[in-house]
Each structure stands twice: as structure tokens, then as C-alpha cells.
């Protein structure tokens, strides 16, 4: 089953269980991000992707330029290990990793989660690719991928026991939109996926097509 279908099935099942008030808060939050037109400013296919030096789950600094010395690079931004849609995406990427490697490419995931939480996410999903921490969303902000959550959604997440403060180690209440890039060895973006709706993610089949 495709990642797209897995995400839809989960979203449908989740919506059936959620109270109407919670669904309205979540849907309004997505609409707010869509109305901000954040994706209009984000980097897209044909642009040059900036280099990064970010710590992995073990605190080791991973440099994008070093990775690109060995082939194209797939970069997936995710919200955090607390997000079920992110976990579904990460597992799908792990399943596609052998095919990505066969194409001579590498894969990294980037999140505002602290390294400790990233390590938990990596171990929980049995990920064998690098999971990097973008502290305070600073790198994602440079790419125009970051938005601030409305107070109503923050309150709802807290009610669910989800704390971005604990996940990220800050009180910014910010997250990156669902974004995936494929970068060639010259640093040029050859594929982009940008969605304000966190329930939608780049399908591995689309990624593999451009590699």
C-alpha cells in the first residue's frame, strides 16, 4: 500500500474518533496555514538548496556538503515523533531506503525535536538513516517552512498530552510544514513537495521517480 493511502486511511480513522470540536480546531489551523501562503515563499525545484550542519540523534554534526559528495540527497522535514503522520511517513521512507540507495542517493530526516527525542523516534521506528535536529526550526525558517500554531491548537495538543515545549526544548510553538526535497550533487533542487496540510506527505514512489 502506498504512503498516500496509508495516510488517508489513518486520517479517516482518526477523524471518526475525534470530537467535533477538536476536528474544527485542527481544520481551522490547517486553513490558517494555507491562507498564509507560506509555500509561495519556500524553495522549489530549480532553486539551490542551502548547505546545513545539523546534529544527528547522537549529537554528531552531519554536513550536507559531505553527504552530497556521495550522491543525491533526499531531505524530509517532519514535525516530531509525537505526530502519527510523521511516524507513518518515516516508516515508509525506511521501507524505501534500499531502493533510494540503489539509485545512489542518501536520505535524512530533519525535525525541531531535541536530539534525545530524535533518538527515541529513530529507535521506535527502527530507522537506519540520519535523523537530524533543527534547533528552534532555524534552518527550516531560512527555507520559509515554519509556521506558528494558534493558541486553540496548542491547548488541544496539551489536552492530548502533547507538549511541543518538551519535544523541542523551547516555547516557540512553531513547526515546519510537510516538506520533502531531492537535491542533486550540485545542490540544485530537482524535486519538491510542500503542503500546509500535515496529513499529506511525499510518496516514496514520487521520490524514486526523480532519482
Buried (B, 14 or more C-beta within 10 A) or exposed (E): EEBBEBBEEBBEEBEEEEEEEBBEBBEEBBEBBBEBEBBEEBBEEEBEBEBBEBBBBEEEEBEBEEBBEEBBBBBBBBBBBBBEBBBBBBBBBBEBBEBBBEBEBBBBBBBBBBBEBBBBBBEEBEBEBBBBBBBBBEBBBEBBBBBBBBEBBBEBBEEEEBEBEEBBBBEBBBBBBBBBBBBBBEBBBBBBBBBBBBBBBBBBEBBBEBB
